[in-house]
């Protein structure tokens, strides 16, 4: 099945640093979304992107829908301890499907 | 405001046993989904439903069956559990194809 390639798989940073992660695909997507999963919980939606080139912010988080519609980026500025978790990109493909395809996740660890 | 509730939260099965995972949502959402999460694999879609009485296969449907007899409930069944089905299972619901609300997961171990 269609997979999204998310990188990096894990990140170890210092508190206060900025974080960047991305998601790529060989196929075009209509919609890109970014989710965060805390330990023992289900993923929670952070940002949704609906148009190529769209840049959207949610507090310290900023995400962009790539111009080619085959990629998306998530940046976190000035990281804090509660940013720890697994971040997933997800996309809805062009054809059919009221369903999302998820990336493998980026595990973020922050050293205080 | 319960959202999406999954039961049970944890379960240990012996190989060959059967079980049913229950997902209930109180948001009157049309769409419901079952995903499994494995290390390094992200979330993979097992089955989904676009409305009461409908079901469809996802990316990894083998060994699982589902039913959506009532709009608010989506059941995932394992007919004969195998160790490869050891995973964390997440249910999600949405009113649109995008705005998923996830449950907190069921951790299943098959020994």
Interface residues (C-beta under 8 A of the other chain):
Chain A: X1 X4 X6 X9 X31 X33 X35 X40 X41 X42 X43 X44 X45 X48 X88 X90 X92 X97 X98 X99 X100 X101 X102 X103 X104 X105
Chain B: X4 X31 X33 X35 X40 X41 X42 X43 X44 X45 X48 X50 X58 X59 X60 X90 X92 X97 X98 X99 X100 X102 X103 X104 X105
